[in-house]
């Protein structure tokens, strides 16, 4: 557990100005795991001003020096990966064995952007004799990054990389529901950087709104829901802040009859991200199976799911699936399951709370599969963000893409076929920002990740993310 529970900004731990602390909980048993500070609008103002003051010197720090500090922070996260994984398992319910990867992914992102620190560069443009024209890429200033609860340490760590490499100062705003690992991260790596360069503010809506409206914040980013993204955009409008959003998903997996059926079944289960109880924006939660293979694949999927995922205590290293984040979210997901049955979908697996007495006090839901789903059903249209998969049957290719693209989301998609021509044709037709062919779930450093439609604005995990935190200045020199 972090020894500090206050706000971290300006290189110091500061008690909340209004003295407010709030409890945070273990969703596996509903028990409190301590309190964290709740930043007021005044605290947010103080943190932004500290970050703005630090920006003056940080922007002038040589890129190679910024890169060296990012690599040092990455090494610290790697060295403490198991501790941070256990902390996230306690605070989010995600299985501890899987959360070790999160710390390593965060470290890899810091190292990646350390390597790109020299790439925030401009260009020269020929203007003829007597003129020199060139551009500069300069940092923006104070950047706020609001991160989600499903991978709290991974997001808090990795989202430091691009803005810091480009010369900005950063305020991390963790989720209210899982703030502990971000606080611990501040304890571990906060003093690697000059005071005010890296800051962590825990808090509720008041804190978030104060950051979204603060005139000294130049950019605000979010991993969260479309509704939260819209609220931030409204708050940011008066000061014309730039935004970068990764939002929700209702992602299609489309299987053609020539797909490898065993690999397809494995991919369907992996793509749903049952490990995180389906709490992943990139989950392929809508599965479209061609009529010729529908029954055979669905039977295999049920078998694979039963063998791979059974809810268990998150701090047990053998657990492969945890609970959802809170009682409120548990009730929300269970309401979707009830609605699915009422609207005529066929429940194939799961659909209820596990019977294991050891899990009785937690927010566990069995991995759930519905078949015979129609596009007009609620579970076919709305993001559930829980362990609920909807399976559709299709025969006509035009019709399946009309269904796949007929939602407001467009984050990821997965296409399964043994035909190269079919794969490329399908990838071109699907309205998603990130497409896998015969694969699911994987991210690749350097490959742009982001969504279409209500699934986001901008791209991350690549050079474009670095450039998102710069602005272009043109300089024209008359040599006459």
PyMOL commands that set and color helices and strands:
alter all, ss='L'
color gray80, all
select helices_A, chain A and resi 41-58+63-79+81-92+96-115+117-119+152-158+161-165+180-192+205-213+226-237+261-271+274-276+294-308+327-342+357-359+378-381+397-404+420-429+463-468
alter helices_A, ss='H'
color red, helices_A
select strands_A, chain A and resi 7-9+12-14+21-26+31-37+124-125+131-139+142-146+169-173+198-200+217-223+242-246+252-255+286-290+346-349+368-371+388-394+409-410+412-416+434-437+452-453+456-457+470-478
alter strands_A, ss='S'
color yellow, strands_A
deselect
rebuild
show_as cartoon
